[in-house]
Amino acid sequence: MLKDMSLCLNLGEKRGEAMNGVVVVGGGGHAKVVLATLLAADFSVEGILDDNETKWGRKIFDIPILGPLEMLRSGKFVRAVVAVGDNKMRKKIVEDFGGCCEWVTAVHPHSFVSQDVRIGKGTVVFAGTVIQPGTAVGDHVIINTGVTVDHDCTVGDFVHLAPGVHLAGSVVVEEGSFLGIGSVVIPEKSVGCWATVGAGAVVIRDVPPLTTVVGIPAKPVLGEKK
């Protein structure tokens, strides 16, 4: 394993003292959409890092998977974005490698983001998204395909809004929460930290932290907080 990692680091050395483009951390399906967003936004992508050895040497969109995440510590990569859909794993990667590079924010050109919206570092905004005025989006957030976020919302760090999520005005989504595909939150409601909203659920009352809710209207699953 150490020998293989050394070979990967040597590959980076052959490409120059430092790579000024972006490196994508994660080589799964989510990485494809992150890569598509970066390329559409005219970023230069140097490569992909993934801890799965079987992926090393493969390519996504002709961009090579160079080796393990530990390559971030080599000093060869200036900028990076974490392309991992799982919120807890994404946070762990950021904590483990936070001082190794600059985290890049990527916004697809086929999205609409109001000029006063604040978007944090490491966040990705995919195609078809609409984010309306007065909204603040935290660090390392995933705003997935076709999401709408209306006026004056707050989206915390490490949140994942899955494809087709709709947040009405003045909604608060706290750190680490996951909102499943096609879920909806009505105005002025909140989703607590590290909560989960099931696919297609309609949130009409506040969701407590660490709670999973499903259905129309959304209710806690059996055994969860109420």
Secondary structure, DSSP 8 states (H G I E B T S, - for coil): -HHHHHHHHHHHHHT-S-EEEEEEE--SHHHHHHHHHHHHTT--EEEEE-S-GGGTT-EETTEEEEE-GGGGGGS-EEEEEE----HHHHHHHHHHHTTSSEE--EE-TTSEE-TT-EE-TT-EE-TT-EE-TT-EE-TT-EE-TT-EE-TT-EE-TT-EE-TT-EE-TT-EE-TT-EE-TT-EE-TT-EE-TT-EE-TT-EE-S-B-TT-EEETTTTEE-TTS--
